[in-house]
Amino acid sequence: MAKVEKLTRAELPGGSSHPVHQQPCPHICREIERPLQGWSPVHQPEPAPRLELTPYIGCVAGCGFCFLNGYPGLYRLGQEDKLITVYKNYSHHLKKTLEKLRVAPPAILSPYTDPFQPINDRYGLAEELVKECVLVNLPLEIITRYHIPDEILAMMEYLPASRVQVSIDPFEREGPVPHYRERLDFMERIDQLGLDVVVRLDPIFPGEENPEGVLANMATEIALRELDQVVIGFGRINSNLHSRFVEPAPELYEKHPDRDNCWLVASGERRRLSKLAKGIFSSRGINIGILGFSSLQEEFGDFKTPFKNTLPLSERESSGEKFQPVERCPGNCRVCSESVCGIGRLFESPYRAERLKASDWERWSEQRLQGELLN
Ligand code: SF4
């Protein structure tokens, strides 16, 4: 674990030492060197590939339910010591990565730590990354609990395939992020701009008092703003959160089938809460999707996939061109019947594929150039 001495310098494992900057919150600056990688299908709620963009490690919101609690390395530094790592060269790194690709997944900003936490006001890395995606027409998904700057929304109007998910914990257990009503107002504005915006109720845990009343209130607030898409994400518990969530009500949780020290909401509870949500939101004309559990999505979801619109794979002939969507790619490998991309690792075991690296996409890009894929 890193040692932070009087918040003036941070000594990291491996021997590197970094000055700690104080404004707007304690942080260190580093250069990202590792190849970009995909969002692990084990973690992601929709079985489709994504290129993960995480310019900041650690999050000042520090929500108590965050699944990053207990993660090692820089994540621990961010969560426990509240010291954020800033990768100042991230957009340059993305640009260099994309130059090599002729086949690329949509990008996601940022699945692990919030891209619009206050540190972004100082460094503007989210703006730089969105700009890179817009310049090459790479589909982009944003997930946040904060407000998104107008500059970004203006850029996204030029990106035909994009989605904004604004997360809300309906039970109000979040850290210091804008109040959920403010976020809903903000989503109303995004919707009026014509961008695809989804209210992401996440994480849902069982055992809360009055879930009917809380979800009904949320549905009323959402309907008032004429938003029509909600997705529900159930909480995932790692060993650091076990005593807070699982120990008081072990009957409401079950062990993750594939991961040690990880618990999921028990299947019966997931079904009960999904049914409850479906009834409440449908009665107000709001569509719902269920993240991560295909059987629940099939039973209670309003679309074939958790989202109304999907983000497809992209391809292009040369690095000077913009990406174009792969024709007939439904953007969800689980429901893909044609497998037009020809990439077996995606459609053969969409939930179980290993985390895809930039090098995988480089190899598939080479195969595409050789006429072995997508021709
Ligand atoms: S073509 Fe099918 S398998 Fe390939 S990325 Fe698209 S949805 Fe997934």
Residues whose N, C-alpha, C, O or C-beta is under 5 A from the ligand:
A	BS01	SF4	L313 C329 P330 G331 N332 C333 C336 S339 V340 C341 L346 F347
